[in-house]
Amino acid sequence: MTETTTQPAAAKGSVYDFTLTSIDGKPVKLSQYKGKKLLIVNTASECGYTPQYKELEELYKKHGDRVTVLGFPANNFGGQEPGTNEQIATFCEKNYGVSFPLFAKVSVKGDDTVPLYKFLGDKSKNGVTDDKPDWNFCKYLIDEQGHVVGFYKSKVNPMSDELIAAIMK
């Protein structure tokens, strides 16, 4: 885990500058989440970490007044998210009762990385970290002003004391 407790010194913009597509095909301006912490997670349906959907939903329900979970399905790591957006949405709801916002499948690494993830993984843009997802279920914690304040690897459970403490700061 990489965490910083200082405000980004050289951030060029924020996550609020991005508009992405929801899992059901609608444009979503991340600026609608101003004033709330965000936990941005790259997800996959056929990964050893897939059960984290349950903890992400628990986090969203238990601490939704403090943090909004945003799930970004990605097929960058071993083909573990082969489904269509519709299949992913059905899987998440049926198996894990997911009610937090899910987005259309994106790429979080490589030449086709979506602009949001280019921003999240580039310290010269976000002011804090160069950490990029190296597997499914990596997490970026975003503060109420849209700035990256922490990066958590896949193994960090969404309901871990470490992540809850960072959210409650």
Secondary structure in CASP SS format (residue, H / E / C, confidence):
PFRMAT SS
TARGET T0000
AUTHOR 0000-0000-0000
METHOD secondary structure of the structure
MODEL  1
M C 1.00
T E 1.00
E E 1.00
T C 1.00
T C 1.00
T C 1.00
Q C 1.00
P C 1.00
A C 1.00
A C 1.00
A C 1.00
K C 1.00
G C 1.00
S C 1.00
V H 1.00
Y H 1.00
D H 1.00
F C 1.00
T E 1.00
L E 1.00
T E 1.00
S E 1.00
I C 1.00
D C 1.00
G C 1.00
K C 1.00
P E 1.00
V E 1.00
K E 1.00
L H 1.00
S H 1.00
Q H 1.00
Y H 1.00
K C 1.00
G C 1.00
K C 1.00
K E 1.00
L E 1.00
L E 1.00
I E 1.00
V E 1.00
N E 1.00
T E 1.00
A C 1.00
S C 1.00
E C 1.00
C C 1.00
G C 1.00
Y C 1.00
T C 1.00
P C 1.00
Q H 1.00
Y H 1.00
K H 1.00
E H 1.00
L H 1.00
E H 1.00
E H 1.00
L H 1.00
Y H 1.00
K H 1.00
K H 1.00
H H 1.00
G C 1.00
D C 1.00
R C 1.00
V E 1.00
T E 1.00
V E 1.00
L E 1.00
G E 1.00
F E 1.00
P E 1.00
A E 1.00
N C 1.00
N C 1.00
F C 1.00
G C 1.00
G C 1.00
Q C 1.00
E C 1.00
P C 1.00
G C 1.00
T C 1.00
N H 1.00
E H 1.00
Q H 1.00
I H 1.00
A H 1.00
T H 1.00
F H 1.00
C H 1.00
E H 1.00
K H 1.00
N H 1.00
Y H 1.00
G C 1.00
V C 1.00
S C 1.00
F C 1.00
P C 1.00
L E 1.00
F E 1.00
A C 1.00
K C 1.00
V E 1.00
S C 1.00
V C 1.00
K C 1.00
G C 1.00
D C 1.00
D C 1.00
T C 1.00
V C 1.00
P H 1.00
L H 1.00
Y H 1.00
K H 1.00
F H 1.00
L H 1.00
G C 1.00
D C 1.00
K H 1.00
S H 1.00
K H 1.00
N H 1.00
G C 1.00
V C 1.00
T C 1.00
D C 1.00
D C 1.00
K C 1.00
P C 1.00
D C 1.00
W C 1.00
N C 1.00
F C 1.00
C C 1.00
K E 1.00
Y E 1.00
L E 1.00
I E 1.00
D C 1.00
E C 1.00
Q C 1.00
G C 1.00
H C 1.00
V E 1.00
V E 1.00
G E 1.00
F E 1.00
Y E 1.00
K C 1.00
S C 1.00
K C 1.00
V C 1.00
N C 1.00
P C 1.00
M C 1.00
S C 1.00
D H 1.00
E H 1.00
L H 1.00
I H 1.00
A H 1.00
A H 1.00
I H 1.00
M H 1.00
K C 1.00
END
